[in-house]
Amino acid sequence: MYNYLDFEKPVADLEGKILELKKLSENGEAVDVGEEIARLERRSKDALREIYRALTPWQKAQVARHPDRPHCMDYVRTLFTDFTPLAGDRAFGEDEAVVAGFARFRGESIAIIGQEKGNDTQSRLKHNFGMARPEGYRKAVRIMDLADRFGIPVVSLVDTAGAYPGIGAEERGQAEAIARSTSKCLSLKVPNISVIIGEGGSGGAIAIATANLVYMLEHSIYSVISPEGAASILWHDSTRARDAATNMKITAQDLLQLKIIDGIIPEPIGGAHRAREAVIEATGEVIEKGFRDLAEKGGDHREQRREKFLAIGRSL
C-alpha cells in the first residue's frame, strides 16, 4: 500500500478493497475473487489516470513532497558507480543535507551534488529534511572547484524546501554561502546539468541549480519561495498556500513555457514513487543526452550559461 495524498482517496478506497480481496484469496477462502480483483484494478487505474490528468499546482506540490518519492541517494545508488562522497567544507564542518562527491556515470567521471531529505524519521533528522546550512553550500563550492580543476562535468540533484533558516546558519553567513555557490555554478568552465527531482525551493535550490541545462520531473515544483511562505507574506495566512501555488507558476509545465527550464522528465501516472526504477532510469537517459548535446555544441560553457540566464524573461 502507498501513502495516499488527500486527493487520492478514491484510489485509496479501491486499492484497499483489492488488498482485502487478495488477502481473502491467500487465506484459502472458497471464493473466486479473481474477476472482482481485475474489475477493481481497472477502476483504480482509471480513477488514478483521471486524477493525474488534471492536477492543480497545489496538488503537484503535494506529489513533489510525497514521502515515498525517490530521493537523491536513490538516484546516486542507481545511476552512478564508484561513488566517493566527500565531507566537510574545510571551514566549519559537515552538512548532511548536501551529498557531494565524485563517481562514474556510464563510464565517464562525474561530480555529483545533491540535496537529500531522508526517507524515515531518523534519516530525515540526520539530513535536516534536505535544508542545507552554509557549510553545505561551501562543500558544494569545494566540489565544483575540484571538478573545474580536473575537467569533470557536474550533475546536481535538487530536492529542498529551501536553505535552513536557523539562527546558527544565519550567523555563519547563509546568504553569502548561497551567493557564492550560485556564482560558482555560473563560472564553471565544465558543463553542468541540474535536475529538480522533488522540490526546488528558493535560493536553497538555485545555489546548485544554475546550470547549462535544467530539467524537472513532471510533478516536481520550482519556485522563489514555498507556497506556504508566499501565502504568509501576501495574505498573512499560510492556509492560503493553495492560492499561492496557483498564482506562482511553480509547475514544470509553466516553467518550460516561461523558458526557465529546458525540459520535463515524464513520471508514471500516480507519481515517481509508483515506478521508482523507471523514473530514475529516464532521468539518467536525459542527463546522458544533455551532456552529449552540450559536447556537440561545443563553445564556452560559461558564456552559454550566461546567455541562458540573461535570456530569461526577455521574450515575455
Buried (B, 14 or more C-beta within 10 A) or exposed (E): EBEBBEBBEBBBBBBBBBEEBEEEBEEEEEEEBEEBBEEBEEBBBEBBEEBBEEBEBBBBBBBBBBEEBBBBBBBBEBBBEEBEEBEEBEEBBBBBBBBBBBBEBEEEBBBBBBBBBBBEEEBBEEBBBBBBBBBBBBBBBBBBEBBBEEEBBBBBBBBBBBBBEEEEBBEBBBEEBBBBBBEBBBBBEBBBBBBBBBBBBBBBBBBBBBBBBBBBBBBBBBBBBBBBBBBBEBEEEBEBBBBBBBEBBBBBBBBBEEBBBBBBBBBBBBBBBBBBEEBBEBBBEBBBEBBEBBEEEEEEBBEBBEEBBEEEEEEE
